Amino acid sequence: MTITTSPVSSKRRWASLAVLSASVLLVVMDMTILNVALPAISEDLRPDSIELLWMVDAYALALSGLLVSVSALGDRWGRKRMLMTGFAVFGAASLAILATGSPLEVIAVRALLGVGGAMIMPSTLSMIRNLFTDPGERAKALGVWSAMAAVGAALGPIVAGLLLEHFSWHAAFLVNVPVMVIAIAAGLFLLPESRNPAPGRWDAPATLLSMAGMVALVYAVKSFGKYGLTHPGALLSAVVAAVALTWFVMRCLRRPDPLLEVRLFRSTPFSAGVVTALTTSIAMAAILLLLAQWMQLVQGYGPLETGVRLLPAALAAIVVSPLAPALAARVGARTVLTGGLAVTGLAFLLLYAAPSPLGYWPVAVALALIGLGNGSLAIASATIMSGSPPAKSGSAAAIEETSYEVGGALGVAVLGSVAAAVYRGEVEYAGPGADVARESLGGALDVAGELGTAGDLLAAQAQAAFTESLLVASAAGAVLMLAGTLAVWLLTPRDLDVSSSEHHH
């Protein structure tokens, strides 16, 4: 059992959930804000393409590298303490943006934000696991938590759009500071401390292996996406990742008190929850990124207009997430999990099959379906958390968070490179600046702008090519979701009930 000083009153439990949900809202918002703010940052600081990549990747690399060790540390040192430290690091890093004047300094700030995020994300999940001991109540709480994550993803682009229309790009970071100050103040009062009472010895080699393995894995995935499957750096880091992570898993299986409880995967509901989280985030991350670019560069919407037009996904998720547990109690967790994946797959199919030229309405319907499907992630969290004992909640949370992180990186790399390959194949322009034009739609539009009237043809061709690449990536996403739906259907026990305490293994 996990030791908490005394049982927490109902009012205080839900107030604590508000603090935990607000923190998750912010961390998720921060990931999406950068997508919209990047053009403004590059205009101001003029980073080269490598520096620009690192601005995006530094956050994910720091976050994924630290998730496992930090959540294990939180189980020992105290989850509340870890969360408060995470808030402080996140706030301080956001404030530090004022002192940055070069791309490298922005990269450093992004890495520090990743460190803060790694402290915040698993701590919130494992604290929910320990605050809400009643499984029915916990499923509801996780529903609220997932809804807040959806709100964060939706608000990110809108908040970024609003800020960038009125202030410099620094504001996209500074918006975190007041929220973190409030979160620390509220958290100190409301949140109870909890930790694993018998943590055993700290495993230093495993800590290093998990960091090296995860960073190498995310880096390899991103590099394959950018430079293709034969890139030596990507291949080398893939080998490092495979060796380090295999060694890490072997080490965890051999020890009685491992850094990460890998044995949790023996529970099929747990594995089903992880597969759901992984497949959903692979497809979502890529398609939403492509859609945001399509809206800005093909349809010509501004950052704020784009944010508003991406809303249907979030609105649907906000409505469905809190209802998912009640639905699962009616029709079964297995139906809700697989149904959610299938609906998301249907959304991607709809994009692919929409009449051409692609307009906003089919996209809006697809986004709403994506949001509906995403509502089932609350049940994925509940499945993961109910499949793990309270003392191991840090491990369970770390595995869930890691699957979202790695899924997001994989999606952008794999589906993103499918899209890039289709785009390159469709652009037949051979004039000056052809390499730049083939590389990205933004590049093609720049080249077209310099060509004058001759550029109109190139611009139209590049936009058509990008739309085509979005459709092919959607089709690939649909196939992936279908595979995920099948896997989860086979893995989830038919009688799994996330709202009662009996477990069927």
N, C-alpha and C positions, 0 to 999 in steps of 0.2 A: 504493500500500500504506500501511497505517497502521504507524507506527513503535512497536514495543514494545522495551524494552531487550534482552530475550532471550526465547527461547521459554519458555512457562510449563509447569512439570511438571504431570503429570496430577493428582496429589494436590492441588496448589495451585489448579489450575483449578476442581476441584469444591468445594474449600473456599471459593474466591471466589464461586462460584455460590450457596453457602449464605448468604453475606453479602448478595448482591444480592437473593436471594429473600426474605430476612427483611425487607429494606427495602421491597420491594413489598407484602409481606404487611401491613405497618404502614400504608402510605399508603392501600391499599384499605380496610383495617379502619376507618381514620379517617373515610372517606366514609360508611360504614354506621353507625358509632357515633352520629353526630350525629342520624340519623333517629330513633333510640330515645331519645336524650337531650333532644331538643327540648322535649317537654312539661315536663320538669323545669326546663329553662332558662327557659321562658316563665313558669312559675309563680313562679320566684324573681325575675326581672328585669322582668317585665311589659312586654315590648316591644310596640309597636303592630304592625299587620300588615305594614307596609312594612319595619320593622326585622327582623321575623322572616324575611321573604323574603331580606333581605340577609345574614342569618346563614347561610342555606343557600347563597345564590348567591355570596357573596364568595370562597369557596374555589374554585369552578369558574371564576369570571371571572378570578381571578389566575392560576390554573393554565393555562387555555386561552390567555390573553393572552401568557404568557411562554414556552410550550413551544418555539415555533419559534426564537426568539432565543437562549434559554438552551442549546438543544441545539447550535446553530451555534457558540455561544461555547465550549461544552464541547469541541467538535471542535478548537478552536484552543488553548484555555487548558489543556486536559488533562481527560479525562473523569473520572479519579479525583478530581482536585482539585474539580471541579464537584460530584461526588457527595458528597464529604466536607463541602463547604460546605453542600450541601442538607441533609445529616444535622444539621449544627450549627444551621441556620436552623429546621428542623422542631422540633428539641429545645428551642431557645430560645423559640420561639413557644408551644410546649406548656406551658413553665414559666411564661410570662408570664400565663397564664390566672389565676394566683393573684392577680394585681394588678388584675383586671378587676372593675368594680362596676356597669357600665352596658351596655346593649345595644350602643352604639357601640364600646365597648372590645372586646366579644366579636367584633364584626364585623371589627375591625382584626386581632385574633389569627387569625381564620379566613382573612383575606386573606394574612397572613404565612405561615400553614401552606400556602396555595396556592403561594406563592413557593418554599417549600422543596420541595413536591411536584413543581413544574415542574423543579427541579434534579435531583431523584432519578429520576423515571420514565424519561425518555429516556436518561439516563446508564446506567441498569441494562441497558436493551436494547442500546445500542450497545456496551457493554463485553462483553456475552455474545457479540455478533457478532464481536468482536475477540479474545476469549479462546479461543473454540472455532472454530478455523480449519477443522476437519474437518466437512463438512456433516451427516454422520450424527450425530456427537456433538453438533453444535449443535442439531439437531432434538430430541434427547433433553433437552438443557439447557433449551430453550424449553418443553418439555413440563413439566419441573419448575417453571419460572418461572410458567407459566399455572396449574398446580395450586396454587401458593402464593397467586396472586391469588384463586383460588376459595376457598381456606381463609380468606383475609382477609375476603372478603365474608360468609362464613358465621360466622366468629368474632366479627365486629363486633357484631351484635345480642346475641350471647350474653354477650360480655365486658361490653358496655354494660349489659345486664340485671343481671348479677352486681354490677357496680360501683354501679349506681344503687340496688340493694336495700340496699347497706351504707354507701355514702358519698354526699357531695353530688355534683352534676353535674360539679364541677371535675375529679373523678377520671377522667372520660372523656377528658380531655385529658392529664392528668399521667401516664397509663399509657405514653405515648410516650417520656417522658424517659429512663428507664433503658435502654429498647431502643436509643435513638439513641446513648447513651453507649457501649454495647457494640458497636454497628455501626461507630462511628468508630474505636474501638480495634482491632477485628478488621480493618476495611478498610485502615487505615494499614499493617498488617503484610502482609495477604494480597494486596490488589489491585495489579496492575501498572498503571503509567500508560500511557495511549495517547492519541495525538492525530493529527490530519490534518497530514502534514508540509508540504503546500504549500497553505495555506488561502486565499491571495489577500487582497485588501483587504476590510476590514469594510464592509458596506453599511448605513450609518446610516438613510437614508430607508426602506429595506426593513424594517428593524427596527421603526421607528415604524408603518409601514403594517400589518405583521403583528400588532402589538399592538392597534392601533385596530380593525383588521378583525375579529380573533378576539373581542375583548371585545364589540364591537358585535353580532357574529353571535350569540354565546351569549345576550347580553342581549335581543336581538330575539326569539329563539326562546322564551326564558322569558316575555317580556312577552306575546307572542301567545298563549301557553298560558294566561296568567292573565287577560288583559283582552279577548281576542278579536281578530279580524283587522283591526278598524277602528281600533284604539288608535293615536293619533297618535305617541306616544313609540316604540312598537314599530315603526311604519312608518318613522319617521325613522332609527332605528338599523339597520333592515334596509337602507335605502338607503346609509347610511354603510358598512355591512359589504360590500355589493355593490361599491361604488366602490373601497374600500380594498383588498379582496382581489383584485379583478380587476387593479388597478394593481400590486399586489404580485406576482401571477403573471406579468404581462407583464414586469416588471422582472427577475424571476428567470430567465425564458426568454431574456432579452437578454444577460445577463452570463455570462462564462465561469466565474466562481466565485460562483454565487448563494448567498444566505443559506439557501435551502431548495432542494434539488435536485428541482424540479417535474418534470423530464424523466423521473424514475423511473416516472411513470405510463405512459410509453410501453411498459414491460414489462407484458404482460397478466397474468402471475402476480402481480406486485406489486399491480396494480389489483384482482385477484380477492381477494387477502388483505385489502386495505383495505375492499372492499365487505362481506366477511364480518364483519370487526370492527365496521363501522358498523351493519349491520342487526341483528346480535346485540345490540349494546349499546343500540340504540334500543328494541327490544322488551323486553329483560331489565330495564332500569332502571325502566321504567314498571310492568311487571307485578309485579315484586318489591316495589316501593313500595306498590302497591295491595293486594297480598296481606298485607304487614306490617300495614297499617291495618285490613284486613278481619279479620285474626286478633285484633287488639287491640279493635276497636270493635264488630264484629258477633259474633264468637265469644267475646269477653270474656277472652282470655288475657292474662296479664301480660307485661311486656317479656321476661323470661327464658324463659317458656313459648313465646312467639312465636319467639324466637331458636332454640330447640331444634326447633320445628316447621318452621322454614325449612331445617333441615339436609339433607334428602334431596338438594337441588340441589348442595350443596357436596360431599357424600360421593361422589355419582356423578362429579362433575368431578374430584375428587382421584384416583379410581380410573382414570378414562379418560384424563386429560391426559397422564400419562407413557406410556401405551400407544399414544396416537394416532400417534406417528411410526412405530412398528413396523407398525401397521395400514396406514398410508399406504404403507409400503414394499411391503406385500402387495397391496393393492387399488388403489393409486394415490392421490395427493394430491387429485385432482379429486373422487373418490368420497367421501373423508373430509370434505372441505370442504362439498360440497353435501349429503352425508348428515347432517352436523351441523346445518346450517341446517334441513333438512327435519324432523329429529327435534324440534328446538325448536318449529317450526311445529305439529307434531303435538301437542306438549304444550299449546299454547295452544288448539288445536281441542278437545282433551280437556276443558279447563276449560269451554269454551263449551258443549259437548254433555253435560256431567255432569248426572245426574238432579237435579231441584231438590226441596227446598232444598239448596244446595251444602253438602256436608259436608267434613270434613278429608281423608278417604281419596282421593277423586279429586284433591284438591289435592296430596297427598303424591306420588301417581304422576306428576302433571304436573311437580312440582318435580324428581323424579328424572330424568324425560325431559329437562327443561331442562338439568340438570347433564350428562347424556350428550352433548347437543348442544353444550354449552359446551366439552367436551373437545376439539372440533375446532379451537378457537381456537389451540391450540398449533401446529397445522399452518398456520393463518392467519399466525401470527408467523413461522414458518419460511419460508413462501412470501414474505412481505414482505422478510425479511432475506436470503433467498437470491437475491431479485430485485434486490439492490442491492450495489454494490461496497463493500469495507470502509471506504474513506476517506469514503464517503457514508453510513456507518451512522448518524450522528447525524441526518441528514435523514430516513432511513427510519424511525428510531425516533420522531422528532417527528411524522411523518405518521401512524404507527400510533397513538400516544398521543392525537393530536388527534382521530382518528376515534372513539376510545373516548369521549373527553370530550364532543365535539359530539354523538355518538350518544346518550349518556346524557341530555344536556340536551334534545335533540330529542325523545327518547322520552317523557320526563316531560312536556314541553310538549304534544306532539301527542296521544299516547295519553291523557295526563292530562286534556287538555281535552275529548277525546271522552268520557272517563269522567264528567267534571264536567257536561257538557251532558246526558248521559243521566240523571245523578243529579238535576239541576235539573228536568228534564222529568217525573220520576217522583214527586217530592215534591209532593203536592197540598194541603199544609197551608196555611191562610190566616189563622191566628190571630195573637196577639202574638208578635213575634220571627220572623215568617215569612221575612224576608230572610236572617237569620242561619241559620235552619234549611235554607234552600235552598242556602246557600253551601257548607257542608261537613257531613259526617256528625258530626264532633266538635261543631260548632255546634248541629246538630239535637238531639243528645243533651243538651247543656247546657240548651237551651230546654225540652226534655221534662222534664228534672230539676226545673225551676222550676214546671212546671205541675201536679205531683202526679199523681193517677191519670189525669187527662185526657191526660197526656204519654205514657202507655204506647202509645197508638195511634200518635202521632207517631214515637216511638222505633222501633216495629216497622216503620212505613212507611219511615222513613229507612234503616233497616238493609237492608230488602228492596231499596230503590232503589240503595243502594251496591253490594249484591251483583250486581244487574242491570248496573250500570255496569262492574263488574269483568269480567263475562261479555262485554259488548259490546267492551270494550278488548281482551280476549283474542282475540276474533274478528278485530278489526282487526290485532292483532299477528300472527295466523296468516296473514292475507293478505299482510302485509308480508314475513314470512319466506319465503312462497312466491315472491314477486317476487325476493327476494334469492337464493334457491336457483337460480332460472332464470338470473339475471344471472351468478352465479358459475360455473354450468355452462358458459355460453357463453364466459366470459372465460378460464377455466382451460384451458391446453393439455392434451390427453388424456394425453400422455406425461410430464407434469411430475413430476419426482422430487426431493423436497426433501432426500433423504439422500445424493445423489451430487452431484459438483461440475459435471457437464455441464449447461449451460443451453440450453434450447430457446426461442428468441425467435420 
